[in-house]
């Protein structure tokens, strides 16, 4: 039983880490999107 619980803990920690990584990537992508919008506006202006 203990082994199973330990494995589950590892899985949960890995999932949390993945979520954080996904958040970072999403944030970076949204920043890129904002910069693209701004550059398009400036190039038109």
DSSP file (Angstrom, degrees, kcal/mol; ACC not computed):
  #  RESIDUE AA STRUCTURE BP1 BP2  ACC     N-H-->O    O-->H-N    N-H-->O    O-->H-N    TCO  KAPPA ALPHA  PHI   PSI    X-CA   Y-CA   Z-CA
    1    1 A X     >        0   0    0      0, 0.0     4,-2.3     0, 0.0     5,-0.2   0.000 360.0 360.0 360.0 -43.0    0.0    0.0    0.0
    2    2 A X  H  >  +     0   0    0      1,-0.2     4,-2.7     2,-0.2     5,-0.2   0.901 360.0  54.4 -59.8 -40.1    2.8    2.5    0.9
    3    3 A X  H  > S+     0   0    0      1,-0.2     4,-2.5     2,-0.2    -1,-0.2   0.919 107.9  49.7 -59.4 -43.3    4.4    2.0   -2.5
    4    4 A X  H  > S+     0   0    0      1,-0.2     4,-2.4     2,-0.2    -1,-0.2   0.924 110.8  49.4 -62.6 -44.2    1.1    2.9   -4.2
    5    5 A X  H  X S+     0   0    0     -4,-2.3     4,-2.4     1,-0.2    -1,-0.2   0.923 111.1  49.8 -62.0 -43.7    0.7    6.0   -2.1
    6    6 A X  H  X S+     0   0    0     -4,-2.7     4,-2.3     1,-0.2    -1,-0.2   0.913 109.9  50.7 -61.2 -42.7    4.2    7.1   -2.8
    7    7 A X  H  X S+     0   0    0     -4,-2.5     4,-2.5     1,-0.2    -1,-0.2   0.913 109.7  50.7 -61.6 -41.9    3.7    6.6   -6.6
    8    8 A X  H  X S+     0   0    0     -4,-2.4     4,-2.6     1,-0.2    -1,-0.2   0.910 108.3  52.1 -62.7 -41.6    0.5    8.7   -6.4
    9    9 A X  H  X S+     0   0    0     -4,-2.4     4,-2.6     1,-0.2    -1,-0.2   0.926 109.5  49.7 -59.3 -44.6    2.4   11.5   -4.6
   10   10 A X  H  X S+     0   0    0     -4,-2.3     4,-2.6     1,-0.2    -1,-0.2   0.923 110.8  49.9 -60.1 -44.2    5.0   11.5   -7.3
   11   11 A X  H  X S+     0   0    0     -4,-2.5     4,-2.6     1,-0.2    -1,-0.2   0.915 110.5  49.7 -61.4 -42.7    2.3   11.6  -10.0
   12   12 A X  H  X S+     0   0    0     -4,-2.6     4,-2.5     2,-0.2    -1,-0.2   0.925 111.4  48.4 -63.3 -44.3    0.7   14.6   -8.3
   13   13 A X  H  X S+     0   0    0     -4,-2.6     4,-2.4     1,-0.2    -1,-0.2   0.911 112.0  49.5 -62.5 -41.7    3.9   16.4   -8.0
   14   14 A X  H  X S+     0   0    0     -4,-2.6     4,-2.6     1,-0.2    -1,-0.2   0.907 110.4  50.7 -63.4 -41.5    4.7   15.8  -11.6
   15   15 A X  H  X S+     0   0    0     -4,-2.6     4,-2.5     2,-0.2    -2,-0.2   0.913 109.9  49.9 -63.4 -42.2    1.2   17.0  -12.6
   16   16 A X  H  X S+     0   0    0     -4,-2.5     4,-2.3     2,-0.2    -1,-0.2   0.924 110.9  49.5 -61.0 -43.7    1.7   20.2  -10.6
   17   17 A X  H  X S+     0   0    0     -4,-2.4     4,-2.4     1,-0.2    -2,-0.2   0.919 110.2  50.8 -62.3 -42.6    5.1   20.8  -12.2
   18   18 A X  H  X S+     0   0    0     -4,-2.6     4,-2.8     1,-0.2    -1,-0.2   0.910 108.2  52.6 -61.6 -41.8    3.5   20.3  -15.7
   19   19 A X  H  X S+     0   0    0     -4,-2.5     4,-2.6     1,-0.2    -1,-0.2   0.923 109.4  49.0 -60.0 -44.2    0.7   22.8  -14.9
   20   20 A X  H  X S+     0   0    0     -4,-2.3     4,-2.4     1,-0.2    -1,-0.2   0.920 111.8  49.1 -61.2 -43.6    3.3   25.4  -13.9
   21   21 A X  H  X S+     0   0    0     -4,-2.4     4,-2.6     1,-0.2    -2,-0.2   0.915 110.7  50.2 -62.5 -43.0    5.2   24.8  -17.1
   22   22 A X  H  X S+     0   0    0     -4,-2.8     4,-3.0     1,-0.2    -1,-0.2   0.915 109.4  51.6 -62.4 -42.4    2.1   25.1  -19.1
   23   23 A X  H  X S+     0   0    0     -4,-2.6     4,-2.8     2,-0.2    -1,-0.2   0.928 110.1  49.1 -59.5 -45.0    1.2   28.3  -17.4
   24   24 A X  H  X S+     0   0    0     -4,-2.4     4,-2.5     1,-0.2    -2,-0.2   0.933 112.9  46.9 -60.1 -46.1    4.6   29.7  -18.2
   25   25 A X  H  X S+     0   0    0     -4,-2.6     4,-2.6     1,-0.2    -2,-0.2   0.926 112.9  49.2 -63.6 -44.1    4.4   28.7  -21.8
   26   26 A X  H  X S+     0   0    0     -4,-3.0     4,-2.6     1,-0.2    -1,-0.2   0.920 110.6  50.3 -61.5 -43.0    0.9   30.2  -22.1
   27   27 A X  H  X S+     0   0    0     -4,-2.8     4,-2.3     1,-0.2    -1,-0.2   0.923 110.8  49.4 -61.1 -43.9    2.0   33.4  -20.5
   28   28 A X  H  X S+     0   0    0     -4,-2.5     4,-2.4     1,-0.2    -1,-0.2   0.912 111.2  49.8 -61.8 -42.0    4.9   33.6  -23.0
   29   29 A X  H  X S+     0   0    0     -4,-2.6     4,-2.4     1,-0.2    -1,-0.2   0.900 110.0  49.8 -64.9 -40.3    2.6   33.0  -25.9
   30   30 A X  H  X S+     0   0    0     -4,-2.6     4,-2.4     2,-0.2    -1,-0.2   0.884 110.2  51.1 -67.3 -36.4    0.1   35.6  -24.8
   31   31 A X  H  X S+     0   0    0     -4,-2.3     4,-2.6     2,-0.2    -2,-0.2   0.927 110.0  49.7 -62.7 -43.8    3.0   38.1  -24.4
   32   32 A X  H  X S+     0   0    0     -4,-2.4     4,-2.5     1,-0.2    -2,-0.2   0.918 109.9  51.5 -60.4 -42.8    4.1   37.2  -28.0
   33   33 A X  H  X S+     0   0    0     -4,-2.4     4,-2.4     1,-0.2    -1,-0.2   0.917 109.8  49.2 -60.8 -44.7    0.6   37.8  -29.2
   34   34 A X  H  X S+     0   0    0     -4,-2.4     4,-2.6     1,-0.2    -1,-0.2   0.924 110.7  50.0 -61.1 -44.8    0.4   41.2  -27.5
   35   35 A X  H  X S+     0   0    0     -4,-2.6     4,-2.7     1,-0.2    -1,-0.2   0.899 109.8  51.5 -62.3 -39.7    3.7   42.2  -29.1
   36   36 A X  H  X S+     0   0    0     -4,-2.5     4,-2.3     2,-0.2    -1,-0.2   0.929 110.2  49.0 -62.0 -44.3    2.5   41.1  -32.5
   37   37 A X  H  X S+     0   0    0     -4,-2.4     4,-2.4     1,-0.2    -2,-0.2   0.937 113.0  47.2 -59.7 -46.9   -0.6   43.2  -32.1
   38   38 A X  H  X S+     0   0    0     -4,-2.6     4,-2.7     1,-0.2     5,-0.2   0.919 111.6  49.8 -62.9 -44.4    1.4   46.2  -31.0
   39   39 A X  H  X S+     0   0    0     -4,-2.7     4,-2.6     1,-0.2    -1,-0.2   0.885 110.4  51.0 -64.4 -37.0    3.9   45.9  -33.9
   40   40 A X  H  X S+     0   0    0     -4,-2.3     4,-1.8    -5,-0.2    -1,-0.2   0.934 111.3  48.0 -63.9 -45.1    1.0   45.5  -36.4
   41   41 A X  H  X S+     0   0    0     -4,-2.4     4,-2.4     1,-0.2    -2,-0.2   0.924 114.3  46.1 -61.2 -44.2   -0.6   48.7  -35.0
   42   42 A X  H  < S+     0   0    0     -4,-2.7    -1,-0.2     1,-0.2    -2,-0.2   0.892 109.7  53.3 -67.8 -39.0    2.7   50.6  -35.2
   43   43 A X  H  < S+     0   0    0     -4,-2.6    -1,-0.2    -5,-0.2    -2,-0.2   0.856 112.3  46.0 -66.5 -32.3    3.5   49.4  -38.7
   44   44 A X  H  <        0   0    0     -4,-1.8    -2,-0.2     1,-0.2    -1,-0.2   0.917 360.0 360.0 -71.8 -43.7    0.1   50.6  -39.9
   45   45 A X     <        0   0    0     -4,-2.4    -1,-0.2    -5,-0.2    -2,-0.2   0.501 360.0 360.0 -67.8 360.0    0.5   54.0  -38.1
